[in-house]
Amino acid sequence: MASILVNKSRICGIIPFLPSKSLLQRGMLLAGLFGGSGKVAEFRNALCGDDVKACFRAAELIRERNVEIYCGDNATLFRMLAPVRLSLEKSTDYILSERLFLRTKEEIEFLSAVGAKCVIKKGDGIVRVSISGVINQNPITVDCRKTSQLFSGFLIASALTGKKIIPVGNSSFGYAKMTLGALSKYGYDCITDDGVYSLFKKEDKQPASSVFIENDWSRQANFLVAGILSGEVFVPDLPVCSDQSDSGIFDILKNAGCHIECKNGGILAKTGDFDRILCDASKNPDIVPILSVLAVFGKRTSTFLKIGRLSAKESDRILGCMDLIKAAGANCSLENDTLLVFPAVHGQKADFSPIDARSDHRISMAAAVLGAKTGNVIIRGYDCTSKSDDRFYDDFRQLGGNYNVIDLG
């Protein structure tokens, strides 16, 4: 397992653009569905990270019959694609990691309950899930209490079949809004009547000739916090008014009293004192790790509400956040679905034992930012950032991040 030692660093400069992973995946799948392989090919130069590359290959095959689609650890791809392929009446073999299979067992059981035939075969560290048949319900009630990704898949399927969708719960519902925004680029609109969603094609609306993908708030949040803790950074072309749920970090940081502002179409963040972090983790699970690092250095106790769903991300992200907090020399308390982070006491010695990234890209990125602030942070399995961003550590180093690859034996 690859490990690095991150030394105290000053992170300064202009942060390179990285297209939003969430928007890219929706854009590629819809391009394959409504525009064909030629439209999918237009995204080839935007491929950065394992998830996006897997989605690109899936988008090329989206209308083909009897195909094998590699998902790996990409939950968004599996949850969105399965309803779409069923709506096209296409049989599909999905290749999932063991972790992703455990995360999506409930969704697989749900698809079986509404008419799909699901056959599961395990072996060699992967799980093959063969899904065929058709959805036999209308309307379709989708559980959104833990994630809205399956709901997004059914929204896209509704554009093809006209079936109505009823969501129950609203976890990370901003991502469903993102899906509807992507569908509108292809001429589809949504009617909501008493909680029932229906998609239809507007005859007078032509598909967009090209689709612009915004800068990625989830990734750039790490560099914004790095600027607040140990330098000054500017992220160009990062819109505050965005369908990306993680754009909510701007208000979270602003309300905490951090030095962050809109400037020339981008965001400027720089070092300074701040009060505390208040965050609804159910809305922004991907930025909780980096915010938990920031919370350690606040003046007062920070609060993360509805933290429970983080246990079923790429890792048990709650434990990952607690590792980060401990490594920074601070304490925390987990009770009744709420995580409290108590500020580090000045002069209190940090725990410099290695941080296990837990194969979770968000934990690795947050640990790097912590290392830049405190120094002497060892990250085991740091290179799992390739899931979403295979150049994160290159950019980190270019901006002043100081780290060395080490052998822990």
C-alpha positions as CSV (number, residue, x, y, z in Angstrom):
1,M,0.0,0.0,0.0
2,A,1.5,3.3,-1.1
3,S,2.1,5.9,1.7
4,I,3.3,9.5,1.9
5,L,4.5,11.8,4.6
6,V,3.0,15.3,4.2
7,N,5.1,18.1,5.7
8,K,3.9,21.5,6.8
9,S,3.3,23.6,3.7
10,R,1.9,26.9,2.5
11,I,-0.7,26.3,-0.2
12,C,-0.9,29.3,-2.5
13,G,-1.9,30.0,-6.1
14,I,-4.5,29.5,-8.8
15,I,-6.3,26.2,-8.7
16,P,-6.5,24.4,-12.0
17,F,-10.0,23.6,-13.5
18,L,-11.4,20.2,-13.0
19,P,-14.8,19.4,-14.5
20,S,-17.5,18.3,-12.1
21,K,-17.6,14.5,-11.8
22,S,-21.3,14.5,-11.0
23,L,-22.2,16.7,-14.0
24,L,-19.8,14.8,-16.3
25,Q,-21.4,11.4,-15.5
26,R,-24.9,12.7,-16.2
27,G,-23.7,14.5,-19.3
28,M,-22.0,11.4,-20.7
29,L,-24.9,9.0,-20.0
30,L,-27.4,11.4,-21.6
31,A,-25.1,12.0,-24.6
32,G,-25.0,8.2,-25.2
33,L,-28.7,7.9,-24.7
34,F,-29.9,10.8,-26.9
35,G,-26.9,11.7,-29.0
36,G,-25.0,8.5,-29.8
37,S,-21.4,7.5,-29.7
38,G,-20.3,10.7,-31.5
39,K,-21.7,12.9,-28.7
40,V,-20.0,10.7,-26.1
41,A,-16.7,11.1,-27.8
42,E,-16.8,14.8,-27.2
43,F,-16.1,14.1,-23.6
44,R,-12.9,12.2,-24.2
45,N,-10.6,15.1,-23.3
46,A,-12.4,15.6,-19.9
47,L,-11.7,12.1,-18.5
48,C,-10.0,12.5,-15.1
49,G,-10.4,9.8,-12.5
50,D,-11.5,6.1,-12.5
51,D,-15.2,6.9,-12.0
52,V,-15.5,9.2,-15.0
53,K,-13.5,6.8,-17.2
54,A,-15.8,3.9,-16.3
55,C,-18.8,6.1,-17.0
56,F,-17.4,7.0,-20.4
57,R,-17.2,3.4,-21.4
58,A,-20.7,2.7,-20.1
59,A,-22.1,5.7,-22.1
60,E,-20.6,4.2,-25.3
61,L,-22.5,1.0,-24.6
62,I,-25.7,2.4,-23.2
63,R,-28.0,1.4,-26.1
64,E,-26.3,-1.9,-26.9
65,R,-27.8,-5.3,-26.1
66,N,-26.4,-7.9,-23.7
67,V,-23.3,-6.0,-22.5
68,E,-20.9,-6.1,-19.6
69,I,-20.4,-2.8,-17.8
70,Y,-17.6,-2.3,-15.3
71,C,-18.7,-0.1,-12.4
72,G,-16.0,-1.0,-9.9
73,D,-16.6,1.4,-6.9
74,N,-18.8,3.8,-8.9
75,A,-22.1,3.9,-7.1
76,T,-23.5,6.7,-9.2
77,L,-23.0,4.9,-12.4
78,F,-24.6,1.7,-11.2
79,R,-27.6,3.3,-9.5
80,M,-28.3,5.6,-12.4
81,L,-27.6,3.2,-15.2
82,A,-29.6,0.2,-14.0
83,P,-33.1,1.8,-14.3
84,V,-32.2,3.3,-17.7
85,R,-31.0,0.0,-19.1
86,L,-34.2,-1.7,-17.8
87,S,-36.3,1.0,-19.5
88,L,-34.6,0.1,-22.8
89,E,-35.3,-3.6,-22.1
90,K,-31.5,-4.3,-22.3
91,S,-29.9,-7.2,-20.4
92,T,-26.7,-6.1,-18.6
93,D,-23.9,-7.7,-16.5
94,Y,-22.6,-5.2,-14.0
95,I,-19.2,-5.8,-12.5
96,L,-19.1,-4.3,-9.0
97,S,-16.4,-4.2,-6.3
98,E,-17.4,-6.1,-3.1
99,R,-17.7,-2.8,-1.3
100,L,-20.1,-1.4,-3.9
101,F,-22.2,-4.5,-3.9
102,L,-22.7,-4.2,-0.1
103,R,-23.6,-0.5,-0.6
104,T,-26.2,-1.3,-3.3
105,K,-27.8,-4.5,-2.0
106,E,-31.0,-2.6,-1.1
107,E,-31.3,-1.1,-4.6
108,I,-30.7,-4.5,-6.2
109,E,-33.5,-6.0,-4.0
110,F,-35.8,-3.1,-4.9
111,L,-35.2,-3.6,-8.7
112,S,-36.1,-7.3,-8.2
113,A,-39.3,-6.2,-6.3
114,V,-40.5,-4.0,-9.2
115,G,-40.0,-6.6,-12.0
116,A,-36.3,-7.0,-12.8
117,K,-34.5,-10.3,-12.7
118,C,-31.3,-10.0,-10.8
119,V,-28.7,-12.8,-10.7
120,I,-25.7,-12.4,-8.4
121,K,-22.4,-14.2,-8.8
122,K,-19.4,-13.6,-6.5
123,G,-15.7,-14.5,-7.0
124,D,-12.2,-13.2,-7.4
125,G,-12.9,-10.1,-5.3
126,I,-15.7,-8.8,-7.6
127,V,-19.5,-9.3,-7.8
128,R,-21.3,-9.8,-11.1
129,V,-24.9,-8.6,-11.0
130,S,-26.9,-9.6,-14.1
131,I,-30.0,-7.6,-14.5
132,S,-32.7,-8.1,-17.1
133,G,-36.5,-7.8,-17.6
134,V,-38.7,-4.7,-17.3
135,I,-40.1,-2.5,-14.6
136,N,-43.8,-3.6,-14.1
137,Q,-44.9,-0.7,-11.9
138,N,-46.3,2.7,-12.7
139,P,-46.0,4.9,-10.7
140,I,-42.7,3.8,-9.2
141,T,-42.0,4.7,-5.6
142,V,-38.3,5.2,-5.0
143,D,-36.6,5.4,-1.5
144,C,-34.5,8.5,-1.4
145,R,-33.8,8.6,2.4
146,K,-30.2,7.5,1.9
147,T,-29.3,8.6,-1.6
148,S,-31.0,10.2,-4.6
149,Q,-28.9,8.4,-7.2
150,L,-31.4,5.7,-8.0
151,F,-34.1,8.3,-8.2
152,S,-32.0,10.1,-10.8
153,G,-31.8,6.9,-12.8
154,F,-35.5,6.6,-12.7
155,L,-36.0,10.2,-13.8
156,I,-33.9,9.5,-16.9
157,A,-35.9,6.3,-17.5
158,S,-39.1,8.3,-17.2
159,A,-38.0,10.4,-20.1
160,L,-37.9,7.2,-22.1
161,T,-41.0,5.4,-20.8
162,G,-43.3,8.2,-19.5
163,K,-43.7,6.4,-16.2
164,K,-44.3,8.5,-13.1
165,I,-41.9,8.5,-10.2
166,I,-42.6,9.1,-6.5
167,P,-39.6,9.9,-4.3
168,V,-39.8,9.1,-0.6
169,G,-37.3,11.2,1.5
170,N,-35.0,13.9,0.2
171,S,-31.4,12.9,0.9
172,S,-28.9,14.9,-1.3
173,F,-31.9,16.0,-3.4
174,G,-29.7,18.6,-5.1
175,Y,-28.3,15.8,-7.2
176,A,-31.7,15.0,-8.5
177,K,-32.1,18.7,-9.4
178,M,-28.8,18.3,-11.3
179,T,-30.2,15.4,-13.2
180,L,-33.3,17.4,-14.2
181,G,-31.0,20.2,-15.3
182,A,-29.0,17.8,-17.5
183,L,-32.2,16.4,-19.0
184,S,-33.4,19.9,-19.9
185,K,-30.4,20.2,-22.2
186,Y,-31.9,17.5,-24.3
187,G,-35.4,19.1,-24.4
188,Y,-37.0,17.3,-21.5
189,D,-39.0,19.0,-18.8
190,C,-40.5,17.8,-15.6
191,I,-43.9,18.2,-14.1
192,T,-44.4,17.7,-10.4
193,D,-47.9,17.1,-9.1
194,D,-48.4,16.3,-5.4
195,G,-45.0,14.7,-5.2
196,V,-45.3,12.7,-8.4
197,Y,-42.6,13.4,-11.0
198,S,-43.3,13.1,-14.8
199,L,-40.9,13.8,-17.6
200,F,-42.0,14.9,-21.1
201,K,-40.3,16.1,-24.3
202,K,-41.0,19.7,-25.2
203,E,-41.6,19.8,-28.9
204,D,-40.5,23.4,-29.2
205,K,-37.2,22.8,-27.4
206,Q,-34.2,21.6,-29.4
207,P,-31.3,19.7,-27.7
208,A,-28.3,21.8,-26.9
209,S,-25.5,21.6,-29.5
210,S,-22.9,21.3,-26.7
211,V,-23.0,20.9,-22.9
212,F,-20.7,23.0,-20.6
213,I,-19.5,21.2,-17.5
214,E,-18.8,23.4,-14.5
215,N,-15.8,23.3,-12.3
216,D,-16.0,20.6,-9.6
217,W,-17.0,22.0,-6.2
218,S,-16.4,18.7,-4.4
219,R,-12.8,18.6,-5.4
220,Q,-12.1,22.3,-5.2
221,A,-13.5,22.4,-1.6
222,N,-10.3,20.8,-0.4
223,F,-8.1,23.5,-1.9
224,L,-10.4,26.3,-0.6
225,V,-10.0,24.9,2.9
226,A,-6.2,24.5,2.3
227,G,-6.1,28.3,1.6
228,I,-8.1,29.1,4.7
229,L,-5.8,26.9,6.9
230,S,-2.4,27.5,5.3
231,G,-2.1,30.0,2.5
232,E,-4.2,31.8,-0.1
233,V,-5.9,30.3,-3.1
234,F,-8.0,31.4,-6.0
235,V,-10.3,29.1,-7.9
236,P,-11.4,30.6,-11.2
237,D,-14.7,29.8,-12.9
238,L,-16.4,28.4,-9.8
239,P,-20.0,29.5,-9.8
240,V,-21.7,30.1,-6.4
241,C,-25.1,29.7,-8.1
242,S,-24.8,26.0,-9.1
243,D,-26.9,22.8,-9.1
244,Q,-23.9,21.1,-7.5
245,S,-24.9,20.4,-3.9
246,D,-21.3,20.9,-2.6
247,S,-21.4,24.5,-3.7
248,G,-23.1,24.8,-0.3
249,I,-19.7,24.9,1.2
250,F,-19.4,28.5,0.2
251,D,-22.2,29.5,2.6
252,I,-21.0,27.2,5.3
253,L,-17.5,28.8,5.2
254,K,-19.0,32.3,4.9
255,N,-21.3,31.7,7.9
256,A,-18.3,30.4,9.9
257,G,-16.5,33.7,9.4
258,C,-13.8,32.3,7.1
259,H,-12.0,34.6,4.7
260,I,-13.7,33.6,1.5
261,E,-15.2,35.8,-1.2
262,C,-16.5,35.8,-4.8
263,K,-14.0,37.5,-7.1
264,N,-13.9,37.8,-10.9
265,G,-16.2,34.8,-11.4
266,G,-14.2,32.6,-9.0
267,I,-13.6,32.1,-5.3
268,L,-10.8,33.6,-3.2
269,A,-9.9,31.9,0.1
270,K,-7.1,32.9,2.5
271,T,-5.8,32.3,6.0
272,G,-7.6,33.7,9.0
273,D,-9.4,32.9,12.2
274,F,-13.0,31.7,12.1
275,D,-15.7,30.7,14.5
276,R,-17.2,27.2,13.9
277,I,-18.6,24.9,11.3
278,L,-22.3,24.1,11.1
279,C,-23.2,21.5,8.5
280,D,-26.1,19.2,7.5
281,A,-24.1,16.1,6.4
282,S,-27.1,14.6,4.7
283,K,-26.9,17.3,2.0
284,N,-23.2,17.4,1.6
285,P,-21.6,14.1,2.5
286,D,-18.6,14.6,0.2
287,I,-17.3,17.7,1.9
288,V,-17.7,16.5,5.5
289,P,-14.1,15.1,5.6
290,I,-12.5,18.4,4.6
291,L,-14.9,20.4,6.9
292,S,-14.1,18.1,9.8
293,V,-10.4,19.0,9.3
294,L,-11.2,22.6,9.2
295,A,-13.5,22.4,12.3
296,V,-10.5,21.3,14.5
297,F,-9.0,24.8,14.1
298,G,-12.2,26.8,14.8
299,K,-12.8,28.9,18.0
300,R,-15.8,27.0,19.1
301,T,-17.3,23.5,18.8
302,S,-18.5,22.6,15.3
303,T,-21.6,20.5,14.6
304,F,-22.3,18.0,11.8
305,L,-26.0,17.0,11.8
306,K,-27.5,13.8,10.2
307,I,-24.0,12.2,9.9
308,G,-25.3,8.6,9.8
309,R,-25.4,8.2,6.0
310,L,-21.6,8.7,5.8
311,S,-21.1,5.2,7.1
312,A,-22.1,3.8,3.8
313,K,-19.9,5.8,1.4
314,E,-16.7,4.5,-0.2
315,S,-15.7,3.8,3.4
316,D,-17.2,4.2,6.8
317,R,-16.6,7.9,6.4
318,I,-17.6,8.7,10.0
319,L,-14.7,6.7,11.3
320,G,-12.4,8.3,8.6
321,C,-13.4,11.8,9.8
322,M,-12.8,10.8,13.4
323,D,-9.3,9.6,12.4
324,L,-8.6,13.0,10.9
325,I,-9.8,14.8,14.0
326,K,-7.7,12.6,16.3
327,A,-4.6,13.1,14.0
328,A,-5.0,16.9,14.4
329,G,-4.9,16.6,18.2
330,A,-8.5,17.3,18.8
331,N,-11.5,15.4,20.2
332,C,-15.0,14.7,18.9
333,S,-18.2,13.1,20.1
334,L,-20.7,11.1,18.1
335,E,-24.2,10.8,19.5
336,N,-27.8,10.7,18.1
337,D,-26.7,11.1,14.4
338,T,-24.6,14.2,15.3
339,L,-20.9,14.7,15.3
340,L,-19.4,17.4,17.5
341,V,-15.9,18.5,16.8
342,F,-14.1,20.2,19.7
343,P,-11.3,22.7,18.8
344,A,-7.7,21.5,19.3
345,V,-6.2,22.9,22.4
346,H,-3.2,25.2,21.7
347,G,-0.1,23.3,22.4
348,Q,-1.8,19.9,22.5
349,K,0.3,17.3,20.7
350,A,-1.2,15.9,17.6
351,D,-1.4,12.1,17.0
352,F,1.1,11.5,14.2
353,S,0.3,7.8,13.7
354,P,-0.5,7.0,10.1
355,I,-4.0,7.9,8.7
356,D,-5.5,5.1,6.8
357,A,-7.3,6.6,3.7
358,R,-9.6,3.6,3.8
359,S,-9.7,3.5,0.0
360,D,-11.7,6.7,0.2
361,H,-10.6,9.6,-2.1
362,R,-12.3,12.2,0.1
363,I,-10.4,11.0,3.2
364,S,-7.0,11.1,1.4
365,M,-7.6,14.6,0.1
366,A,-8.6,15.9,3.5
367,A,-5.6,14.3,5.1
368,A,-3.3,16.0,2.7
369,V,-4.8,19.4,3.6
370,L,-4.4,18.5,7.3
371,G,-0.7,17.6,6.6
372,A,-0.1,21.0,5.0
373,K,-1.4,22.7,8.2
374,T,0.3,20.6,10.9
375,G,3.1,18.7,9.1
376,N,4.1,15.1,10.0
377,V,1.0,13.5,8.6
378,I,1.4,10.0,7.1
379,I,-1.3,8.8,4.7
380,R,-1.6,5.1,3.9
381,G,-3.2,4.4,0.6
382,Y,-3.0,8.0,-0.5
383,D,-3.4,7.2,-4.2
384,C,-7.0,6.2,-3.9
385,T,-7.7,9.8,-5.0
386,S,-7.6,8.4,-8.6
387,K,-11.2,7.4,-8.1
388,S,-12.3,11.0,-8.8
389,D,-9.1,12.9,-9.6
390,D,-5.9,11.3,-10.9
391,R,-4.0,14.6,-10.7
392,F,-4.9,15.8,-7.2
393,Y,-1.5,15.3,-5.7
394,D,0.3,16.8,-8.7
395,D,-1.8,20.0,-8.3
396,F,-1.2,19.8,-4.5
397,R,2.5,19.8,-5.0
398,Q,2.5,22.5,-7.7
399,L,0.6,24.8,-5.2
400,G,3.3,24.3,-2.5
401,G,2.2,21.0,-0.9
402,N,5.3,19.2,0.4
403,Y,5.2,15.4,0.6
404,N,7.4,12.4,0.1
405,V,6.6,8.8,-0.7
406,I,7.7,6.5,2.1
407,D,7.8,2.8,2.8
408,L,6.0,1.6,5.9
409,G,7.0,-2.0,5.3
